């Protein structure tokens, strides 16, 4: 019997090691299959160890509970392998089996707990804490393939609803981990899964906004969700740096943010205004186009610093007024004819109009279509004024000379 117990433990340790390798990188997903086989070998040995002798209830209950847990782990590995391969229907089938086995493991403990000795109770209580977490997270395996399938098919509405359901499940698991005395490795894993779920929900929202009839209207919402996804993925990588999936996911979101920025360069000022406290955005902007980032940042700082803005604008307009005042006084004191002088006076407001319009256009304070309308109107008004002057001039020239 002792030899079988030793072999069972060895198969379990081997399965753990193989599963750990598979989790760290998608390049090793075949290890999920070998891990599942190792768990199944452990189950075969446990079947031999269980004795019908009721006097061995402590040993038998422990074996029965472990058997269900190993079957849960075996089906978890088969789920992960099929999910990674894109075989979503098969993955859901294994997820259902895993759910049933972990629930049975907990039932065996609850139904027999009072009959067991203190040593066995304490041992199973440790298992129960970990297995309860597994029972809380296994429903995610039923939803995850549906969400991924919807995302792959461009059905972002279904994906969003499914990811939100996953977030509800993840919140319960996260709350349990936060309030229980579980080993640190379980807390770390659950924290990573929690942020990954939040990132997935954000990315599905990106898809929803992108599908809107005029996606340019939703560029702020798209960037907001991309930044949320990036933030959560970054946290997931910090929590579990050994897992490639977090780095790969972070790289994909980073590229999506860069593409979004490149397609909306004219909005960088608005982005810095809207997400002024997001250091991730500032860093990505710098790496995407440092000069454009500096220009948008300078404009943002000027717009948000009222004293500096008023000082600069006041100095500018004071200089303009002084220059034009000097210009007008100089003309007035010259030998220019009176009708030419009035023509210059008509030209001054036109100059102000053009100058102001260009300032507004350069700061996005005036839309292009309104800019054109304003220029047309200004020229028409001044042209009419000049025509009036021209008419007066002709009348003055044709007036008979008095004797």
DODRENTOR-384812 format. One record per residue (C-alpha): residue in three letters; z, x, y; residue number from 1. Coordinates in nm, 3 decimals. Example, Ala and Ser with C-alpha at 12.3 -4.5 7.8 and 13.67 -1.06 7.14 Angstrom:
! residues 2
residu, up, east, north, num
ALA, 0.780, 1.230, -0.450, 1
SER, 0.714, 1.367, -0.106, 2
//
This chain:
! residues 403
residu, up, east, north, num
UNK, 0.000, 0.000, 0.000, 1
UNK, 0.090, 0.279, 0.242, 2
UNK, -0.254, 0.433, 0.194, 3
UNK, -0.423, 0.104, 0.282, 4
UNK, -0.207, 0.068, 0.593, 5
UNK, -0.300, 0.421, 0.697, 6
UNK, -0.671, 0.352, 0.642, 7
UNK, -0.644, 0.026, 0.836, 8
UNK, -0.491, 0.210, 1.131, 9
UNK, -0.764, 0.474, 1.116, 10
UNK, -1.038, 0.210, 1.125, 11
UNK, -0.865, 0.046, 1.421, 12
UNK, -0.843, 0.374, 1.614, 13
UNK, -1.206, 0.450, 1.531, 14
UNK, -1.312, 0.106, 1.656, 15
UNK, -1.120, 0.158, 1.982, 16
UNK, -1.288, 0.494, 2.041, 17
UNK, -1.636, 0.357, 1.969, 18
UNK, -1.582, 0.056, 2.192, 19
UNK, -1.456, 0.278, 2.472, 20
UNK, -1.774, 0.488, 2.456, 21
UNK, -1.991, 0.174, 2.461, 22
UNK, -1.810, 0.028, 2.763, 23
UNK, -1.854, 0.340, 2.976, 24
UNK, -2.233, 0.338, 2.974, 25
UNK, -2.519, 0.107, 2.879, 26
UNK, -2.683, 0.407, 2.717, 27
UNK, -2.428, 0.377, 2.437, 28
UNK, -2.437, 0.004, 2.359, 29
UNK, -2.518, 0.075, 1.993, 30
UNK, -2.157, 0.184, 1.967, 31
UNK, -2.056, -0.181, 2.002, 32
UNK, -2.212, -0.245, 1.660, 33
UNK, -2.033, 0.045, 1.492, 34
UNK, -1.705, -0.063, 1.657, 35
UNK, -1.752, -0.416, 1.520, 36
UNK, -1.804, -0.271, 1.170, 37
UNK, -1.488, -0.063, 1.201, 38
UNK, -1.288, -0.372, 1.297, 39
UNK, -1.436, -0.560, 1.000, 40
UNK, -1.336, -0.274, 0.766, 41
UNK, -0.981, -0.300, 0.899, 42
UNK, -0.987, -0.675, 0.828, 43
UNK, -1.097, -0.614, 0.467, 44
UNK, -0.797, -0.385, 0.414, 45
UNK, -0.558, -0.634, 0.574, 46
UNK, -0.677, -0.903, 0.330, 47
UNK, -0.567, -0.674, 0.045, 48
UNK, -0.229, -0.612, 0.206, 49
UNK, -0.126, -0.975, 0.259, 50
UNK, 0.112, -1.077, -0.020, 51
UNK, 0.181, -1.433, -0.137, 52
UNK, 0.546, -1.337, -0.179, 53
UNK, 0.731, -1.550, 0.081, 54
UNK, 1.012, -1.296, 0.097, 55
UNK, 0.770, -1.067, 0.281, 56
UNK, 0.717, -1.315, 0.564, 57
UNK, 0.768, -1.055, 0.839, 58
UNK, 0.500, -0.829, 0.694, 59
UNK, 0.264, -1.115, 0.608, 60
UNK, 0.286, -1.283, 0.950, 61
UNK, 0.219, -0.950, 1.123, 62
UNK, -0.082, -0.889, 0.897, 63
UNK, -0.219, -1.242, 0.947, 64
UNK, -0.190, -1.215, 1.325, 65
UNK, -0.350, -0.868, 1.330, 66
UNK, -0.634, -0.991, 1.110, 67
UNK, -0.722, -1.263, 1.364, 68
UNK, -0.697, -1.015, 1.648, 69
UNK, -0.929, -0.766, 1.475, 70
UNK, -1.179, -1.045, 1.410, 71
UNK, -1.156, -1.133, 1.779, 72
UNK, -1.233, -0.772, 1.872, 73
UNK, -1.522, -0.754, 1.625, 74
UNK, -1.684, -1.062, 1.777, 75
UNK, -1.614, -0.932, 2.129, 76
UNK, -1.813, -0.620, 2.044, 77
UNK, -2.098, -0.824, 1.897, 78
UNK, -2.092, -1.042, 2.208, 79
UNK, -2.116, -0.737, 2.436, 80
UNK, -2.403, -0.586, 2.236, 81
UNK, -2.611, -0.905, 2.242, 82
UNK, -2.534, -0.970, 2.608, 83
UNK, -2.648, -0.621, 2.705, 84
UNK, -2.966, -0.675, 2.501, 85
UNK, -3.038, -0.999, 2.685, 86
UNK, -2.981, -1.213, 2.375, 87
UNK, -2.776, -1.471, 2.562, 88
UNK, -2.769, -1.749, 2.301, 89
UNK, -2.644, -1.510, 2.032, 90
UNK, -2.385, -1.365, 2.269, 91
UNK, -2.243, -1.713, 2.337, 92
UNK, -2.216, -1.776, 1.961, 93
UNK, -2.006, -1.460, 1.916, 94
UNK, -1.800, -1.547, 2.225, 95
UNK, -1.706, -1.881, 2.069, 96
UNK, -1.596, -1.707, 1.750, 97
UNK, -1.393, -1.453, 1.949, 98
UNK, -1.220, -1.735, 2.139, 99
UNK, -1.125, -1.914, 1.816, 100
UNK, -0.981, -1.597, 1.656, 101
UNK, -0.765, -1.495, 1.953, 102
UNK, -0.627, -1.848, 1.978, 103
UNK, -0.546, -1.843, 1.605, 104
UNK, -0.367, -1.509, 1.645, 105
UNK, -0.140, -1.657, 1.912, 106
UNK, -0.078, -1.971, 1.704, 107
UNK, 0.037, -1.760, 1.408, 108
UNK, 0.295, -1.590, 1.628, 109
UNK, 0.420, -1.913, 1.788, 110
UNK, 0.441, -2.109, 1.461, 111
UNK, 0.635, -1.839, 1.273, 112
UNK, 0.830, -1.665, 1.548, 113
UNK, 1.171, -1.820, 1.474, 114
UNK, 1.148, -1.722, 1.104, 115
UNK, 1.102, -1.352, 1.177, 116
UNK, 1.357, -1.077, 1.215, 117
UNK, 1.430, -0.919, 1.555, 118
UNK, 1.222, -0.608, 1.487, 119
UNK, 0.912, -0.809, 1.398, 120
UNK, 0.966, -1.047, 1.690, 121
UNK, 0.981, -0.760, 1.938, 122
UNK, 0.668, -0.604, 1.790, 123
UNK, 0.473, -0.929, 1.805, 124
UNK, 0.594, -1.005, 2.159, 125
UNK, 0.422, -0.687, 2.277, 126
UNK, 0.103, -0.798, 2.104, 127
UNK, 0.138, -1.149, 2.243, 128
UNK, 0.138, -1.026, 2.603, 129
UNK, -0.189, -0.840, 2.553, 130
UNK, -0.347, -1.112, 2.342, 131
UNK, -0.259, -1.381, 2.597, 132
UNK, -0.464, -1.189, 2.853, 133
UNK, -0.753, -1.178, 2.605, 134
UNK, -0.728, -1.555, 2.556, 135
UNK, -0.745, -1.602, 2.934, 136
UNK, -1.051, -1.381, 2.980, 137
UNK, -1.254, -1.481, 2.673, 138
UNK, -1.381, -1.803, 2.843, 139
UNK, -1.567, -1.570, 3.079, 140
UNK, -1.783, -1.465, 2.783, 141
UNK, -1.902, -1.825, 2.753, 142
UNK, -2.006, -1.838, 3.119, 143
UNK, -2.135, -1.487, 3.185, 144
UNK, -2.457, -1.521, 2.979, 145
UNK, -2.538, -1.851, 3.151, 146
UNK, -2.494, -1.694, 3.494, 147
UNK, -2.701, -1.387, 3.410, 148
UNK, -2.976, -1.599, 3.255, 149
UNK, -2.989, -1.816, 3.569, 150
UNK, -3.005, -1.508, 3.793, 151
UNK, -3.288, -1.358, 3.587, 152
UNK, -3.481, -1.686, 3.614, 153
UNK, -3.428, -1.710, 3.990, 154
UNK, -3.210, -2.021, 3.951, 155
UNK, -2.955, -1.900, 4.208, 156
UNK, -2.792, -2.240, 4.256, 157
UNK, -2.692, -2.257, 3.886, 158
UNK, -2.592, -1.891, 3.896, 159
UNK, -2.370, -1.951, 4.200, 160
UNK, -2.197, -2.251, 4.040, 161
UNK, -2.141, -2.055, 3.718, 162
UNK, -2.009, -1.747, 3.895, 163
UNK, -1.771, -1.967, 4.092, 164
UNK, -1.643, -2.112, 3.764, 165
UNK, -1.600, -1.756, 3.637, 166
UNK, -1.404, -1.669, 3.950, 167
UNK, -1.166, -1.958, 3.880, 168
UNK, -1.107, -1.823, 3.528, 169
UNK, -1.071, -1.469, 3.662, 170
UNK, -0.815, -1.584, 3.918, 171
UNK, -0.592, -1.721, 3.641, 172
UNK, -0.619, -1.398, 3.443, 173
UNK, -0.554, -1.192, 3.755, 174
UNK, -0.246, -1.399, 3.838, 175
UNK, -0.114, -1.351, 3.483, 176
UNK, -0.164, -0.974, 3.496, 177
UNK, 0.008, -0.950, 3.834, 178
UNK, 0.317, -1.131, 3.712, 179
UNK, 0.348, -0.979, 3.360, 180
UNK, 0.476, -0.648, 3.232, 181
UNK, 0.153, -0.529, 3.071, 182
UNK, 0.053, -0.164, 3.015, 183
UNK, -0.124, -0.004, 3.312, 184
UNK, -0.455, 0.024, 3.125, 185
UNK, -0.473, -0.357, 3.090, 186
UNK, -0.395, -0.407, 3.458, 187
UNK, -0.659, -0.155, 3.559, 188
UNK, -0.924, -0.316, 3.339, 189
UNK, -0.842, -0.665, 3.460, 190
UNK, -0.850, -0.553, 3.824, 191
UNK, -1.199, -0.409, 3.769, 192
UNK, -1.318, -0.728, 3.600, 193
UNK, -1.174, -0.932, 3.885, 194
UNK, -1.362, -0.746, 4.157, 195
UNK, -1.679, -0.743, 3.946, 196
UNK, -1.661, -1.122, 3.928, 197
UNK, -1.624, -1.144, 4.307, 198
UNK, -1.922, -0.909, 4.354, 199
UNK, -2.137, -1.118, 4.119, 200
UNK, -2.053, -1.436, 4.309, 201
UNK, -2.153, -1.269, 4.636, 202
UNK, -2.484, -1.150, 4.491, 203
UNK, -2.567, -1.500, 4.368, 204
UNK, -2.505, -1.625, 4.723, 205
UNK, -2.752, -1.364, 4.846, 206
UNK, -3.008, -1.519, 4.613, 207
UNK, -2.931, -1.868, 4.740, 208
UNK, -2.971, -1.771, 5.107, 209
UNK, -3.290, -1.575, 5.030, 210
UNK, -3.445, -1.887, 4.878, 211
UNK, -3.391, -2.092, 5.192, 212
UNK, -3.708, -2.228, 5.352, 213
UNK, -3.694, -1.975, 5.636, 214
UNK, -3.490, -1.683, 5.508, 215
UNK, -3.506, -1.501, 5.843, 216
UNK, -3.258, -1.758, 5.974, 217
UNK, -3.008, -1.648, 5.712, 218
UNK, -3.025, -1.272, 5.762, 219
UNK, -2.662, -1.263, 5.881, 220
UNK, -2.536, -1.457, 5.580, 221
UNK, -2.740, -1.240, 5.343, 222
UNK, -2.599, -0.920, 5.490, 223
UNK, -2.246, -1.063, 5.485, 224
UNK, -2.264, -1.136, 5.111, 225
UNK, -2.425, -0.798, 5.039, 226
UNK, -2.137, -0.627, 5.219, 227
UNK, -1.883, -0.833, 5.025, 228
UNK, -2.052, -0.741, 4.696, 229
UNK, -2.066, -0.375, 4.800, 230
UNK, -1.698, -0.373, 4.893, 231
UNK, -1.588, -0.527, 4.563, 232
UNK, -1.817, -0.301, 4.358, 233
UNK, -1.681, 0.002, 4.540, 234
UNK, -1.328, -0.109, 4.457, 235
UNK, -1.430, -0.159, 4.093, 236
UNK, -1.564, 0.197, 4.079, 237
UNK, -1.242, 0.334, 4.229, 238
UNK, -1.039, 0.138, 3.973, 239
UNK, -1.252, 0.244, 3.674, 240
UNK, -1.446, 0.558, 3.771, 241
UNK, -1.526, 0.637, 3.409, 242
UNK, -1.747, 0.329, 3.369, 243
UNK, -2.110, 0.381, 3.468, 244
UNK, -2.174, 0.010, 3.522, 245
UNK, -1.976, 0.007, 3.846, 246
UNK, -2.164, 0.305, 3.989, 247
UNK, -2.498, 0.159, 3.882, 248
UNK, -2.410, -0.177, 4.038, 249
UNK, -2.294, -0.007, 4.357, 250
UNK, -2.621, 0.187, 4.384, 251
UNK, -2.827, -0.131, 4.344, 252
UNK, -2.633, -0.316, 4.616, 253
UNK, -2.654, -0.010, 4.844, 254
UNK, -3.034, -0.010, 4.816, 255
UNK, -3.045, -0.386, 4.882, 256
UNK, -2.845, -0.335, 5.203, 257
UNK, -3.076, -0.053, 5.312, 258
UNK, -3.385, -0.267, 5.249, 259
UNK, -3.230, -0.554, 5.443, 260
UNK, -3.154, -0.324, 5.737, 261
UNK, -3.504, -0.178, 5.740, 262
UNK, -3.657, -0.526, 5.748, 263
UNK, -3.429, -0.636, 6.033, 264
UNK, -3.404, -0.335, 6.266, 265
UNK, -3.409, -0.554, 6.576, 266
UNK, -3.086, -0.717, 6.455, 267
UNK, -2.878, -0.399, 6.424, 268
UNK, -2.700, -0.465, 6.754, 269
UNK, -2.607, -0.815, 6.632, 270
UNK, -2.492, -0.677, 6.297, 271
UNK, -2.259, -0.427, 6.464, 272
UNK, -2.126, -0.707, 6.683, 273
UNK, -2.075, -0.945, 6.390, 274
UNK, -1.934, -0.690, 6.143, 275
UNK, -1.771, -0.452, 6.391, 276
UNK, -1.486, -0.357, 6.155, 277
UNK, -1.702, -0.290, 5.849, 278
UNK, -1.714, 0.087, 5.802, 279
UNK, -1.941, 0.053, 5.498, 280
UNK, -2.209, -0.102, 5.718, 281
UNK, -2.182, 0.175, 5.977, 282
UNK, -2.212, 0.445, 5.710, 283
UNK, -2.517, 0.283, 5.548, 284
UNK, -2.681, 0.234, 5.890, 285
UNK, -2.634, 0.602, 5.969, 286
UNK, -2.793, 0.705, 5.641, 287
UNK, -3.077, 0.456, 5.680, 288
UNK, -3.180, 0.544, 6.038, 289
UNK, -2.932, 0.748, 6.236, 290
UNK, -3.117, 0.721, 6.570, 291
UNK, -3.150, 0.342, 6.545, 292
UNK, -2.779, 0.327, 6.458, 293
UNK, -2.687, 0.538, 6.764, 294
UNK, -2.896, 0.314, 6.992, 295
UNK, -2.742, -0.005, 6.854, 296
UNK, -2.390, 0.145, 6.869, 297
UNK, -2.435, 0.257, 7.232, 298
UNK, -2.560, -0.088, 7.330, 299
UNK, -2.276, -0.251, 7.137, 300
UNK, -2.016, -0.036, 7.310, 301
UNK, -2.167, -0.113, 7.651, 302
UNK, -2.183, -0.488, 7.587, 303
UNK, -1.821, -0.498, 7.468, 304
UNK, -1.685, -0.281, 7.749, 305
UNK, -1.691, -0.513, 8.050, 306
UNK, -1.561, -0.260, 8.303, 307
UNK, -1.822, 0.000, 8.202, 308
UNK, -2.098, -0.262, 8.197, 309
UNK, -2.007, -0.399, 8.540, 310
UNK, -1.982, -0.049, 8.684, 311
UNK, -2.323, 0.054, 8.552, 312
UNK, -2.495, -0.272, 8.644, 313
UNK, -2.327, -0.282, 8.986, 314
UNK, -2.430, 0.074, 9.062, 315
UNK, -2.784, 0.000, 8.947, 316
UNK, -2.827, -0.313, 9.160, 317
UNK, -2.661, -0.152, 9.462, 318
UNK, -2.912, 0.132, 9.439, 319
UNK, -3.198, -0.117, 9.412, 320
UNK, -3.080, -0.315, 9.715, 321
UNK, -3.032, -0.003, 9.925, 322
UNK, -3.375, 0.131, 9.829, 323
UNK, -3.551, -0.198, 9.902, 324
UNK, -3.351, -0.246, 10.224, 325
UNK, -3.455, 0.097, 10.343, 326
UNK, -3.815, 0.024, 10.242, 327
UNK, -3.822, -0.307, 10.433, 328
UNK, -3.658, -0.159, 10.744, 329
UNK, -3.901, 0.130, 10.738, 330
UNK, -4.198, -0.107, 10.724, 331
UNK, -4.052, -0.333, 10.990, 332
UNK, -4.019, -0.041, 11.232, 333
UNK, -4.372, 0.081, 11.165, 334
UNK, -4.697, -0.036, 11.327, 335
UNK, -4.786, -0.263, 11.034, 336
UNK, -4.933, -0.600, 11.130, 337
UNK, -4.705, -0.900, 11.101, 338
UNK, -4.903, -1.072, 10.823, 339
UNK, -4.897, -0.756, 10.610, 340
UNK, -4.524, -0.733, 10.665, 341
UNK, -4.481, -1.092, 10.540, 342
UNK, -4.702, -1.000, 10.241, 343
UNK, -4.460, -0.720, 10.159, 344
UNK, -4.172, -0.967, 10.179, 345
UNK, -4.352, -1.186, 9.925, 346
UNK, -4.397, -0.881, 9.702, 347
UNK, -4.022, -0.793, 9.704, 348
UNK, -3.900, -1.104, 9.511, 349
UNK, -4.193, -1.057, 9.273, 350
UNK, -4.066, -0.704, 9.214, 351
UNK, -3.716, -0.835, 9.152, 352
UNK, -3.846, -1.100, 8.913, 353
UNK, -4.049, -0.852, 8.712, 354
UNK, -3.766, -0.600, 8.702, 355
UNK, -3.507, -0.858, 8.597, 356
UNK, -3.736, -1.003, 8.331, 357
UNK, -3.796, -0.660, 8.180, 358
UNK, -3.422, -0.590, 8.173, 359
UNK, -3.354, -0.920, 7.998, 360
UNK, -3.637, -0.861, 7.752, 361
UNK, -3.516, -0.509, 7.667, 362
UNK, -3.164, -0.638, 7.592, 363
UNK, -3.288, -0.935, 7.387, 364
UNK, -3.158, -1.165, 7.660, 365
UNK, -3.502, -1.324, 7.699, 366
UNK, -3.735, -1.430, 7.421, 367
UNK, -4.091, -1.299, 7.426, 368
UNK, -4.246, -1.643, 7.485, 369
UNK, -4.012, -1.713, 7.778, 370
UNK, -4.079, -1.365, 7.916, 371
UNK, -4.453, -1.438, 7.928, 372
UNK, -4.395, -1.778, 8.090, 373
UNK, -4.168, -1.623, 8.353, 374
UNK, -4.424, -1.352, 8.437, 375
UNK, -4.704, -1.610, 8.468, 376
UNK, -4.496, -1.834, 8.693, 377
UNK, -4.388, -1.545, 8.916, 378
UNK, -4.745, -1.428, 8.970, 379
UNK, -4.867, -1.784, 9.041, 380
UNK, -4.600, -1.841, 9.304, 381
UNK, -4.668, -1.512, 9.477, 382
UNK, -5.044, -1.561, 9.456, 383
UNK, -5.010, -1.898, 9.627, 384
UNK, -4.800, -1.732, 9.898, 385
UNK, -5.064, -1.468, 9.953, 386
UNK, -5.336, -1.737, 9.972, 387
UNK, -5.137, -1.915, 10.240, 388
UNK, -5.111, -1.588, 10.431, 389
UNK, -5.483, -1.529, 10.384, 390
UNK, -5.558, -1.875, 10.518, 391
UNK, -5.341, -1.817, 10.824, 392
UNK, -5.505, -1.485, 10.883, 393
UNK, -5.853, -1.644, 10.875, 394
UNK, -5.743, -1.919, 11.109, 395
UNK, -5.600, -1.660, 11.344, 396
UNK, -5.926, -1.466, 11.346, 397
UNK, -6.141, -1.779, 11.400, 398
UNK, -5.925, -1.909, 11.684, 399
UNK, -6.126, -1.907, 12.019, 400
UNK, -6.017, -1.654, 12.275, 401
UNK, -5.844, -1.803, 12.567, 402
UNK, -5.990, -1.737, 12.909, 403
//
